[in-house]
Amino acid sequence: MHGLVTGLQLVVREEPRPDATMVGWLRIGSRVRLKREKARTPTCATGWHELYPQGYACAGEGVEVGEQ
């Protein structure tokens, strides 16, 4: 799967939790590879995407997902 960052800034966390350590961020227009399955938690209703090579981002914070 591939993601296109649609928000101004997408925060990348070490684990699928909003209080996890921030490992970086992606700017609007960035493209990133994602794992197909999302980790759903009460803190992110849209699900956390695991990013390659590392990190997690909440889908509802500005990432559009597609096959390519």
N, C-alpha and C positions, 0 to 999 in steps of 0.2 A: 504494500500500500504506500501511497505517497500523500503528503500533506502540503498545502499551500497556506502560509501564514496570512490571515486576513485582518488581524488586529494590528495595531501599531507595534506591539511588543508581546511576544509569547514567552512566558516564564517557563524555564525547564528546571524541574526539580529532581533530586536524587532518587526519591521514592514517590509513589502515587498518593501523596498527602500534601495539603496546602501548607503545613508547617515544616515540611522536609527542607533540607538544605537546598538552596538555589545553586545549580551548577552552571547556569547561563541563561541566555535568552536569545530569541530569534526575532528579527525585524520583519515588518510587513513585506510581503513579496518573496520571502525565503521559501525554499522547498526543502522538505525533509522526508526521509523514509520512516515508515511506521510499521509496527506489528499489526496484524489484522485484528486481533482480539483486543477489546478495551477492558481495563480493570475498573469495574463500577464500584463506587464507594458513596457513602452518604454525603461526603464533602464535595463531590463532583457528579452531579446527576447525569451529565452527558458522557461520563466515563473518561478515564485517564488513558492516553495513548503512550505506549512505550516507544521511544525514539531510538534510531540507530545513530551513532554507536552507543549512546547512553542517555539516560534520563527519561522523564515522564512529563507530559503536558496535558492539562485538562482540555478536553475537546471544546467545551463551551467558552473558552477564553480566546477564540479567534484562530481556528485552524479548520480549513476545508479539506476533506479527505476524499480521495478517489483512487482508481486503479493506476493511473499514470499522471 
